[in-house]
Amino acid sequence: MLNLDEMYHSYLGGQKQFNIDGVKERIIAYGWHCDGSEIKGHYVTTENHKLFYNRDNRFIRKESLLV
């Protein structure tokens, strides 16, 4: 299983940022997501998006947090 702290903890201070569609964004949170019975993968929440990855760390989808 992936070690999310090892992958993303250094991003939480704001020094390192994700580049999403040419815009740099700070990571606010990350964690595991499940369907109620099993872990399906993990998510990364940035200032404007929530990114979902499967268990193989492949990008699945992006949701906008902007209303």
C-alpha positions as CSV (number, residue, x, y, z in Angstrom):
1,M,0.0,0.0,0.0
2,L,1.2,3.5,-0.7
3,N,2.6,5.7,2.0
4,L,0.7,8.9,1.6
5,D,2.6,10.8,4.3
6,E,5.8,10.0,2.4
7,M,4.3,11.2,-0.8
8,Y,2.5,14.4,0.3
9,H,3.5,15.5,3.7
10,S,6.2,17.8,2.4
11,Y,3.6,19.7,0.3
12,L,1.5,20.7,3.4
13,G,3.8,23.6,4.4
14,G,3.1,25.4,1.1
15,Q,6.7,25.4,-0.1
16,K,6.0,22.7,-2.7
17,Q,2.9,23.0,-4.8
18,F,0.9,21.0,-7.4
19,N,0.8,22.3,-10.9
20,I,-2.8,21.8,-12.1
21,D,-3.5,23.1,-15.6
22,G,-0.7,25.6,-15.4
23,V,-1.7,26.9,-12.0
24,K,0.3,26.2,-8.8
25,E,-1.9,25.2,-5.9
26,R,-1.1,24.3,-2.3
27,I,-2.2,21.0,-0.9
28,I,-4.6,21.3,2.0
29,A,-5.3,17.6,2.7
30,Y,-4.9,14.0,1.5
31,G,-6.2,10.7,2.5
32,W,-7.8,7.4,1.5
33,H,-11.2,7.1,-0.2
34,C,-13.4,4.0,-0.2
35,D,-16.8,2.8,-1.4
36,G,-18.0,1.8,2.0
37,S,-16.5,-1.7,2.0
38,E,-13.0,-1.4,0.5
39,I,-10.3,1.3,-0.1
40,K,-10.5,2.4,-3.7
41,G,-7.6,4.7,-3.7
42,H,-6.6,8.1,-2.4
43,Y,-7.4,11.8,-2.8
44,V,-5.5,15.0,-2.7
45,T,-7.3,18.3,-1.9
46,T,-5.8,21.5,-3.1
47,E,-7.0,25.1,-2.8
48,N,-9.4,24.6,-5.8
49,H,-9.7,20.9,-6.6
50,K,-10.0,17.4,-5.2
51,L,-8.0,14.9,-7.2
52,F,-8.7,11.2,-7.0
53,Y,-6.3,8.4,-7.7
54,N,-6.8,4.6,-7.8
55,R,-4.8,2.1,-5.7
56,D,-2.1,2.0,-8.3
57,N,-1.6,5.8,-8.0
58,R,-3.1,6.5,-11.4
59,F,-5.1,9.6,-11.8
60,I,-8.9,9.0,-12.0
61,R,-10.7,12.3,-11.9
62,K,-10.6,15.9,-10.8
63,E,-13.5,17.8,-9.0
64,S,-13.6,21.5,-8.8
65,L,-14.2,22.9,-5.3
66,L,-15.1,26.3,-6.6
67,V,-18.8,27.1,-6.4
